[in-house]
Amino acid sequence: MSGHLALGSHHVAFGFEIEKKGKTPPWVKQVHGVDWIRANTQMASGEPMAADAVVTDRVGAEIYVYTADCIPVLLASHQSGTRPAMVAAIHSGWRGTMKGIVPNVLKVWPAPLEETRVIIGPALGNCHFEVRQDFIDEFTAVHPDIDSFLEKRDGKTFFRHFDFVCDRQLAEIDESQIDRTSAICTYCSTPELPSFRRNKSTDPQIRAWIRIEHSH
């Protein structure tokens, strides 16, 4: 799954690819937290920093995160005056969502939100994100009003993770600017995408990438 956006004087390319673990060196060590790094130089050698998002304004730099049920969120904005074009790749598992990784990146995002495009990638869908009471208690301690994002079916409770991120954490961005075409359920995808819930493994995984192309 891949695509292009035409943003002002630049094109932005993005995609979601199945990849064997270790094939591509990671930009960050993903820890389900709220920290991010700015990637304005080549990838550093050695142990990557602990973070769950990468942002850059460097043309040609392909940044990415890995997922296998967590939500990959890609952001893009165009150049305006002295403000450069900018892209971000965010890993938002339920713990990162609970702690606020997406809002944390938006706090430092240089572009107006009305000029920001969002691409949501594959993750565990509402249909299969079954949760227990311990999840509800932990999440509710931070977000007391999550009842509208919980569904009861056949005596089980399911979390609408996609909707929580899009409707709550991206609420200031107009729905027309959020592309959910690739927001399919990893668990029940056909052909199968990597799903930790299904396979109990993060190998292979989904590499969610985004890159500012040269101006046109």
N, C-alpha and C positions, 0 to 999 in steps of 0.2 A: 504494500500500500504506500503510495507516494503521491506528491502533488507539488504545485507551484503557486505562489502568490505574486501578483504584480503590485508592488508597493512603491508608489512614487517613482523614483529613478532607478530602483533596484528590483530584482526578482529575488524571492525567497523560495528555496527548495526545502522539502521536508519529507519524512517517510517513517514507516514502522516496519522493521525487518526482523525476521527470525534469525538468530545468530547463536552459534555455539559459544558457550562461556569461555572467555579468554581469547577469543579471536581478535578482538579490538581492545587495546588498552583503555581502561576507564578514565574519564576526566576526574571523577570524584569517587570517594568511598561512600556509598550510600548507607546512611545510618537511621533513616526514618526520623530525621530532625527537621530543623527550619533554616539551616545555614545554606548559603550559596557562595559560589566563587565567580569572579569576573575573569573570563578567559581572553586576554588581549595579547598573549604571547603563545608560543608553541607549548604543547602539553609538557608539563614538567616531568623530568625523569624521577624514578624512585616511587615511594609510596604516595598515592594520591591523598589529597586532603579530605577529611570527613565533611561531606556536604550533600545536599539532595537537589541542588539546582545549579545550572551553569548559564551564565549570560555573556553575551559578547556583542561588540559592534564591529568586529574585524571581518572584513569581506573575505569570503573563501574559507573561513574557519568553520568546520563542521562540529557542532557540539551535540551531545547526546546523553541520555540516561538509559538505564536498563529496567525492565519491568517483567513480571510474570504473574499478574493479577492486579498490581497497583496501577494507578492511573498516570499515564504520561501526559503532561500538559505542555504544549508548545506555544510560545508567544512570539509575536512579530510586530514591529512598528517601522514606519518609513522615515526617511531622512527629512528634516525640516530645518532650514536655515543652518545654524551651526550644530544642531542636534543630529547625530548620526543615526542611521538605521540600526535597529537593535533586535536581537533574537534571544530567546531563553528556552531551555529544556528543563522541565521540572519533574521530579519523581515524587508522586503524592500517593503513598500507601495510606491505609486508614489512620495509622499513627501520625504520619506527616500531615494528613488532612486535619486530624484532631488538634495538632499543635499549631497548624496554620502556615505550612510551607508556601502555598500559593499566595495568600495575602502578604506574607513576608517579602516575597519577590516583588509584588505589586507596589509595596511601599517605596521601593528604590527604583521602580520602573520610570525611565525618564520621559516617556511619551504620554500625552493625554490618553486616557482610557478610551475615548471616543475614536482614537486613531490606532487602537491596538486590535490586532486579530489574534484569535485563539484557536488552536487545533487540539481536540481531545482524542487520545488514542485508545486502543483496546485495553480493557481491564475486566475484572470480575463484575458481571452485570447484576442488576437488581434481581434477576431471576435466580441467581445462585449465591448471592452474598448473605448466606445464613449466619446469624449471630446469636450468641448466648447472652445471658443476663450479665455476665462479667464484662462483656464488651459494652453493653448498654450503660452499665453503671460507670465505667471508666470514661466513655465518651460524653455522657450526660454531665459528669462533673465539670467538664470544660464548656460544653454546649448544652445547656439545660433544655432547650426547645427543639430536640431532634425528633419528636414524635411524628411529625409529618413526613419524615424520611425513613420511617420504619413501616414495614408491611407485615401483616399477619396472614399466613396461608397454611392451612392444614396443620395447625398447632405449632407452626414454626414462625420465627421472626427473621425478616430479611432487611438489610440496610441498602437504601438507594444512594449508593456512593456517588455515582455519576451526577445525580440530581443535586446532592448536597454541594459538591464542588461547583457545579455550573450555576445553580440557583442561589446559593448562599455566598460562596467565596468569590464568585465572579459576577455577583449581582450588579456591580456598577458598570459592567460591560454589556452593551446591548446584545440581545440574543442573536440578532442578525450577524454579529461579528464573531460568533462562536460556531466553529465547524465541528459537528458531532458525527460526521459521516463515518469516521473510523472508530467511533465509540461503541464497538461491538463487544459482546461478552466473550472473554477468553475461554471460559470453561466449556461453553456449548458451541464454540465457533466451528464452522465447517468450510474449508479444511481446518484442522486443529491448529490453534495458536498455543504457545506455551502458557500453561496455567499451573501455578503452584498448588492451588486447591485440588485440581484434578490429578496432577502427576507427582505431587510431593517433592518437586525438584525445581530449581531455577536454572537448569541446563537442559535444553537451550533456553534462551530468553528473548524478549523483544528489545531491540535497540531502537529507541525513538530519537530521531535526529532532525536537525534543522540547520540551514546554512544560508547566509546572505550571498547571493550571486553578484557577479560584477554588474555595474550599472548598464542600462540599455539606452 
